[in-house]
Structures are given as structure tokens and as C-alpha cells.
């Protein structure tokens, strides 16, 4: 089934160490003609730098922006919303990394703690019940804080190449559902302005 992704600019926000050529984010970047955030340092991420790079990508967009984030990229989007407010049309947040967990690598510490606020734009969270970087309870808590619907994948690891998620065509259905949510929420606003 073909999905209609028109009317938006898509920005790929990878996580720690970027997403390699086989990662679903790289495949989606080509499929959607998306822009990848140009972070200067993927290995030792600095929150301010990552937020500035995401904001630069958003500023360069010519249509409403949907961010497609993975892992640490999801934490980046949460901080972005706290700092910049409602600049996005929406966000798909896949396998959010728990940057507050006791075993979190030191490199992720600049992203903790997560802001505890509802996202000011439509979002969907896709999480795995076997993610080594976020226990199900923590993934559910993040989705609840963000006030975003949560879709569970069974035994999907970190939803990356290591867990077999390369092109991840099934994931595009989650993106399509988010796009439908955004369009539906825009209709009452358009009607009110008419």
C-alpha cells in the first residue's frame, strides 16, 4: 500500500554515533528525500550543538517539518521542544534511549534529565519490549510525559540494523499514521479560519 507523505519536509535525527548506510533512517532518507541533521560530533554529543543543528535543519525547510528520530535523537527532540516550542509539525520517535538509566554511557549525560513536558506538536512513539537501552516501563513513561501514542514492537531490540531493522517498511505505516494525525488536527484549525 502506497502512503501519501506529501506536504511536509522530513528531517532525520539519528542517535548517538549516527545511523549507518544500512539503517532504516538512511533508507527512509532516500525514500522521503529527507534531510539528515548535520551534527559536527556524533561520538561525544553535546546537547546545545545537537539542538542548534536540528534548528538549522528546521530553519532550512520550505514546508512544515516532521522529524524522524531514533534513540538519542528522541531525547534531542524532547529538549528541542522544551527550548524552541512548537516549531515542528510532528515527530516520529523510535526506540527512545533512556538517558537517565544507571547504565547510560557517560557520553549521553548532557541529555539527562529529560524535560518532563508534553510535546507541543503531534508525535508517535514506537518502542520495543526488548530494547537494551530502555526498559518497557521507561519507554512507557517517556511516551506518557510526551503525551504521545505508544506503539509496541515485540522482541525488536533497539529497532536498528543489529535487530534486523534495515529498510523497515512496516515502520512507514507508523509515519503514515502520524501524518494522518497531523492532517486531521489541522482541519479544525483551517475550518475555524475560514
ZATOR-281606 format. One record per residue (C-alpha): residue number from 1; x, y, z. Coordinates in steps of 0.001 Angstrom, whole numbers. Layout:
residues N
NUM_X_Y_Z $
...
This chain:
residues 194
1_0_0_0 $
2_1358_3385_-1023 $
3_1443_6121_1589 $
4_959_9821_920 $
5_3794_11701_2595 $
6_3364_14907_581 $
7_3089_18378_2049 $
8_5907_18061_4602 $
9_9676_18287_4808 $
10_11206_15354_6660 $
11_14261_15634_8869 $
12_16202_12569_10007 $
13_17543_12962_13558 $
14_19802_9988_14256 $
15_21032_8985_17667 $
16_24478_8516_19160 $
17_27127_7633_16541 $
18_24733_8438_13672 $
19_22854_5864_11575 $
20_24887_3866_9087 $
21_24035_3183_5433 $
22_22024_28_6222 $
23_19966_1646_8997 $
24_16281_2262_8253 $
25_16814_6003_8793 $
26_19251_6030_5864 $
27_16799_4135_3654 $
28_13962_6455_4659 $
29_16166_9474_3972 $
30_16298_8395_332 $
31_12649_7307_151 $
32_11362_10586_1593 $
33_14038_12877_105 $
34_14650_13828_3724 $
35_17369_15984_5236 $
36_19699_14470_7832 $
37_20694_16704_10739 $
38_24330_17696_10242 $
39_25808_17218_13688 $
40_29512_18014_13960 $
41_30244_15375_16590 $
42_28313_12117_16646 $
43_30632_10361_19136 $
44_30663_12876_22008 $
45_27307_14602_21593 $
46_26754_17997_23166 $
47_23138_18962_23710 $
48_23484_22601_22623 $
49_25290_21582_19428 $
50_22690_18961_18556 $
51_19830_21383_19207 $
52_21478_24059_17063 $
53_21985_21575_14214 $
54_18364_20431_14393 $
55_17176_24036_14461 $
56_19305_24859_11410 $
57_17699_21958_9525 $
58_14234_23137_10572 $
59_15031_26714_9503 $
60_16107_25499_6050 $
61_12835_23658_5440 $
62_10309_25044_2976 $
63_7281_23082_4234 $
64_6045_22058_7697 $
65_8605_19753_9286 $
66_8227_16220_10602 $
67_11277_14922_12464 $
68_12023_11197_12343 $
69_14159_10484_15401 $
70_15869_7354_16699 $
71_17357_6599_20124 $
72_19235_9654_21447 $
73_17557_11610_18661 $
74_14263_11226_20565 $
75_15784_12876_23637 $
76_17057_15600_21319 $
77_13513_16257_20075 $
78_12187_16461_23647 $
79_14851_19032_24552 $
80_14203_20855_21271 $
81_10516_21207_22141 $
82_11398_22497_25619 $
83_13767_25104_24207 $
84_12133_26139_20938 $
85_8457_25336_21467 $
86_6119_24474_18639 $
87_8335_24728_15546 $
88_7582_21233_14250 $
89_4524_19798_12551 $
90_5206_16484_14268 $
91_7737_13842_15270 $
92_8089_10077_14976 $
93_10116_8934_17989 $
94_11562_5440_17535 $
95_13286_3452_20295 $
96_13835_6410_22637 $
97_17017_5888_24628 $
98_16693_6173_28393 $
99_19440_8720_29045 $
100_18597_8658_32770 $
101_19272_4939_33289 $
102_22055_3991_35680 $
103_23995_2226_32919 $
104_23772_5090_30413 $
105_27162_5836_28821 $
106_28864_8991_30071 $
107_28633_10453_26554 $
108_24840_10676_26940 $
109_24886_12579_30229 $
110_24481_16020_28595 $
111_20965_14890_27553 $
112_19830_13994_31089 $
113_17500_14666_32685 $
114_14780_14678_30068 $
115_12355_17582_30133 $
116_9080_16470_31709 $
117_6623_18149_29393 $
118_4005_17299_26818 $
119_5247_17843_23302 $
120_3509_20851_21702 $
121_3070_19011_18392 $
122_1668_15621_17360 $
123_4067_12754_17936 $
124_4109_8964_17974 $
125_6445_6741_19956 $
126_7488_3334_18650 $
127_9237_1252_21298 $
128_10432_-2312_21694 $
129_9704_-4516_24692 $
130_13269_-5876_24444 $
131_15210_-2636_23945 $
132_18531_-2921_25817 $
133_18702_875_26142 $
134_15248_1462_27607 $
135_13167_-827_29786 $
136_9483_-1025_28776 $
137_8452_898_31889 $
138_10797_3744_30987 $
139_9693_3826_27337 $
140_6084_3978_28507 $
141_6955_6804_30906 $
142_8567_8842_28124 $
143_5520_8410_25890 $
144_3265_9432_28792 $
145_5363_12531_29528 $
146_5276_13488_25874 $
147_1520_12713_25762 $
148_2113_10714_22613 $
149_541_7430_21485 $
150_2843_4456_22056 $
151_3130_1536_19625 $
152_4959_-1552_20900 $
153_7092_-3867_18799 $
154_7695_-7339_20246 $
155_11287_-8557_20598 $
156_12550_-5794_18295 $
157_15702_-4887_20220 $
158_16775_-1297_19637 $
159_14914_-1148_16288 $
160_18168_-830_14381 $
161_20351_-2826_11995 $
162_21503_-5165_14782 $
163_17883_-6166_15422 $
164_17167_-6672_11708 $
165_15517_-3304_11010 $
166_17102_-2178_7792 $
167_14588_-821_5281 $
168_11801_-1325_7884 $
169_8893_-891_5503 $
170_6440_-1679_8325 $
171_7665_1424_10135 $
172_6440_3627_7302 $
173_2897_2746_8398 $
174_3637_4437_11729 $
175_4874_7515_9890 $
176_1752_7469_7716 $
177_-432_7306_10840 $
178_1403_10323_12274 $
179_905_12249_9024 $
180_-2798_11394_9139 $
181_-2971_12646_12755 $
182_-1311_15925_11778 $
183_-3628_16444_8827 $
184_-6698_15652_10928 $
185_-5672_18114_13642 $
186_-5075_20795_11009 $
187_-8621_20504_9596 $
188_-10452_22095_12573 $
189_-7930_24959_12569 $
190_-8450_25508_8848 $
191_-12228_25434_9296 $
192_-12026_27939_12153 $
193_-10040_30331_9965 $
194_-12459_30049_7027 $
